Amino acid sequence: MTAGSDNESSAVTHSAVWALERLAHQRYGRDAPSLNWSVAQDLLKAGLVSVPRPGRGGVSITLAGQDFLHAGAEL
């Protein structure tokens, strides 16, 4: 059963990749773009973003998310 979980976390939808790229290119003084629930879940399950405790702001890109973005930029 763990093999299925690994496959789910490694598959990231195109929408989730697009959202991760938008999160990485925030501009000063602007809020992070809002994510729909399914995209946020895809990014969380893949470990590409983290969510702080309730009331503490938006999502943050993890080190794995930064590596994912850098790897995509090199392709």
Secondary structure, DSSP 8 states (H G I E B T S, - for coil): -HHHHHHHHH---HHHHHHHHHHHT--TT-------HHHHHHHHHHTSEE--STTS-S-EE-HHHHHHHHHHHH-
